[in-house]
Structures are given as structure tokens and as C-alpha cells.
């Protein structure tokens, strides 16, 4: 049922896998035509042997500091540990550490697990989070960094350089989807003028779409189309997601709050009738 036709006649491409159905439905309720073209695929947590090994490494000794970057990633990690019979030990280990989080969603996940955060990044940025971790004098200390999708070497490398014994835990690793045809068709739709906007909710999905355009020999043409908001509006849920576009000079719009619902409202405001 269409709430109102604010986005009638507007075609919007989305590239994420997680919450794609919810996102698509929200846009469709405003009348938009949605083209879902995933550029990433999430590795199932329960089958992720790398995550299990990382969890065992965390449990091998006391932990001093924990950096939690995302609420979804933290909850997924605890759920996976529960399936492996490790959750109680993991929560006990994390509960003895100082937990620093990247904003309210990560805070909610930590508290939902029965733990307490010691500090939350007011601006919800990884830069704030890892700067605060560094300020904790990490040399010689066991530091757990819960990542999400990407390894964030620009931040984790600083911890290693500072002498931390760094343990990386990466729930929701991304891989290429099995079928790239919809993503290639989305690039074609942008270049033909059929697609009025692209909406991105994760940096890996953003970067992968650009990679596909480059591999297909259409990167410069594609970049030029995205660089003109009057032709194609690029909407991103936050600055991290927008970074691959910013790096190539493509302007983006972003909601004040880094939430899916806020991104939908922004698209309605920018493109609605």
C-alpha cells in the first residue's frame, strides 16, 4: 500500500544486502520504483570459521580494552558465540574489560548483552572511537576491536604501532554476491538516465559498485554521471558509507542521523513531489 506518491516516477537503486527488503519496502511505500542490485554478500556467522577462531583467541586470556564499532556486529558476534557454546565465557571476559563504543546503537547492543560501556563516541565516528582507545595507553595491553565488514587498517594500524596486542573480531565479513548481473544493469540504468538516485548504506557496497564500473570499462562515464546531483543523486547513510564517493569527487547527501529511516526521509525530501 502506497502511503503517498511523493516518489512516484522516481527510480532508486540500492546496493546493500542487510535490511534491503525493509529499505526497499519503505521507499516503495512512497511510490518509488526500487532496483535492488546487491554488490556485497554477508558471510553467515554460524559458518564463519575465521570468526570462531577470533573468538577463541579472545577467550585465551584476559582482555583490557574492547572497541565496539557497530551494534549489529556486536549482537551478531554474541549470537554466533552462543551457537558455539562460548557466549557465557565471552560475556564474562568482555565484562572484565573497559568497553568503548561508537555511538548509541553500539551502546544498546552492549547493554542488551548485560554489559556496560565505559565511553561512547558522541559523534558516532570510528575516528573518535579509536582515538579514545589510543588514549587509554594501549602498549602491552590486550585490545579487542569488533569490526564490521571491513578491517579499518587506518585505525587498527595505529593501535599496533602503539604496541597493543590487537585482536580483530570481524562479524559480517563481505564477499561479492554470486550474481553480479543486477549490479551491472544498475550501472547501465544510471548511464541511460533511468535511475534518478542511488542509496548506499555500507561503504563496501559503495566501493564495490565503483569497482564494477571500473572493471567494465565505464568508470569515467559512471563517475561523471554521479558527479552531477541533478542527474543522479547519491544518498548515503553516513560519512563512512560516503567515503568511497568523496574520494573520487562525487557529492553526496546524508541525513543528520545515521539511520535507515532518516535516509528514506531524506530521499523523500530531496526527490519528492
C-alpha positions, -999 to +999 in steps of 0.1 A: +000+000+000+015+034-011+013+060+017+016+088-008+031+092-042+059+116-032+084+094-051+061+084-080+081+081-112+114+080-093+137+050-097+162+045-069+190+019-068+201+002-036+232-020-033+232-034+003+222-069+013+214-064+050+179-049+056+175-045+018+139-058+020+130-033+047+147-004+028+130-013-005+096-015+011+100+018+028+108+035-005+081+017-023+055+030+002+064+065-010+058+054-046+094+049-057+105+022-081+133+003-064+161-015-082+179-038-058+213-047-071+234-061-042+272-056-045+280-075-013+271-107+003+273-114+041+292-145+052+268-164+075+281-160+111+275-196+122+296-209+093+323-183+097+354-203+108+375-171+110+351-155+135+351-187+156+389-187+157+390-150+166+366-157+194+388-185+207+417-161+206+398-135+227+390-162+253+426-173+255+434-146+281+422-115+299+411-085+278+419-050+288+400-029+262+372-035+238+363-013+209+327-019+196+321-003+162+285-014+154+255-027+173+246-052+147+281-066+146+284-069+184+250-087+186+259-110+157+291-119+174+274-128+207+247-148+189+273-167+170+292-174+202+260-187+217+256-212+189+292-224+196+286-227+233+310-198+240+287-170+249+288-172+287+326-173+287+328-145+261+305-122+281+324-128+313+357-120+295+344-088+279+327-078+312+361-075+329+374-051+302+368-014+296+343-012+268+343+018+244+316+021+218+308+041+186+275+057+195+240+048+207+234+017+186+266+000+198+257+011+233+223-005+230+239-038+219+264-038+247+237-031+273+214-056+257+241-083+264+241-073+301+274-054+298+282-017+305+301+007+282+327+030+298+326+056+270+306+063+238+317+084+208+295+115+208+299+119+170+294+082+163+326+081+143+353+055+141+379+083+143+366+093+177+364+058+189+399+047+180+414+080+192+399+073+226+412+037+226+447+051+218+444+075+247+440+045+271+477+037+268+474+005+249+511-006+249+513-042+260+476-045+266+452-069+250+428-049+229+397-063+211+384-044+181+350-056+169+348-046+133+320-047+107+326-056+071+360-041+067+392-043+087+397-005+091+435-006+088+438+031+091+426+028+127+438-006+137+473+000+124+476+029+148+469+005+177+495-019+165+520+009+161+513+019+197+522-015+210+488-030+215+482-068+214+454-064+190+427-090+185+404-083+155+369-097+155+350-093+123+314-104+122+296-099+089+325-101+065+316-091+030+321-111-002+310-105-038+274-117-044+270-148-066+251-129-093+266-095-104+242-090-133+217-068-114+246-045-103+259-042-138+224-035-150+221-008-123+253+009-137+237+008-171+205+023-157+224+052-143+242+058-176+210+057-196+192+081-173+167+056-160+180+057-124+174+090-106+192+082-073+215+057-057+211+050-019+240+035+000+241+020+035+276+005+037+310+015+025+319-019+010+287-018-012+296+017-023+332+008-032+322-025-050+298-007-073+326+017-083+349-013-088+323-030-111+321+002-132+359+003-134+362-034-144+335-029-170+354+000-186+327+025-177+342+042-147+349+077-160+314+078-176+298+065-144+318+089-122+308+118-143+271+109-140+273+105-103+291+139-100+260+157-112+233+156-085+208+170-110+213+138-130+219+112-102+215+119-065+238+098-043+224+095-008+245+078+019+235+069+055+267+085+069+302+098+061+319+063+063+295+050+037+301+081+016+339+080+017+345+059-015+324+085-034+340+115-017+374+101-027+365+104-064+349+138-061+312+127-061+289+148-039+265+131-016+236+139+007+234+124+042+208+125+069+215+142+102+210+108+120+228+078+106+196+057+104+178+039+076+145+057+084+163+090+083+178+081+049+143+073+035+130+107+047+160+125+031+153+109-002+116+119+000+127+155+009+152+157-020+132+139-047+096+140-036+069+160-053 
